[in-house]
Amino acid sequence: MKKPDDLLSICKVLYEELLALDFSELRNAMINIHDDDAGSFLNYDYSDAVGPTVTTIFYNSHPAAEREG
């Protein structure tokens, strides 16, 4: 890995390898990088249905995203 966007490639390879291992109901593969100072995390995500995406998600955007101190 040389730059942060390489995480998308890692997600894709992980997704493909899990499918090859017969994880047939796999939705996606993701890596989250937390930034507690900003109150958010970067969600690197890959799926065959959507492709590669990078999304900033704020902790207070949804109860499932809240981070406990």
C-alpha positions, 0 to 999 in steps of 0.5 A, spaced: 500 500 500 502 506 497 496 511 498 490 511 502 486 509 495 489 503 495 484 501 500 479 500 495 483 495 491 484 491 498 477 491 499 476 489 492 481 483 492 478 481 499 471 481 496 473 477 490 477 472 495 471 471 500 467 469 494 472 464 491 471 461 498 464 460 497 461 466 501 455 466 496 451 471 500 457 477 501 454 484 500 461 488 500 467 488 503 469 495 507 475 498 511 473 504 516 479 509 518 476 513 524 478 520 525 475 521 532 478 529 532 473 530 526 468 525 529 467 521 523 470 515 519 472 514 512 468 508 509 472 504 503 467 499 500 467 495 494 461 490 492 460 488 485 453 491 485 456 498 486 463 498 485 468 502 489 466 507 493 469 512 499 464 515 503 465 520 509 460 518 515 460 522 521 459 518 528 452 522 529 449 521 522 446 514 525 446 510 531 450 504 528 455 509 526 456 512 533 463 511 537 463 510 544 469 514 547 
